[in-house]
């Protein structure tokens, strides 16, 4: 259980930082992190970090698939956790 908690902390931190990095790159008109990568981080356990990064950095909040998709991924993950726990 300890390994799972460490994994989730790392993935959520990675998702949060990826949103911040992508926002910074967008402002500077540089190479961006793909939306597929941002969703992959969320699906792999970083949904809370990615979702919170959206609002802290005000990034991707106008894209409906992020506004709906990130909470949906989190809801599915929590549901699966509760089902298997």
Secondary structure, 3 states (H helix, E strand, C coil): CHHHHHHHHHHHHHHHHHHHHHHHHHHCCCCCCCHHHHHHHHHHHHHHHHHHHHHHCCCCCCCHHHHHHHHHHHHHHHHHHHHHC
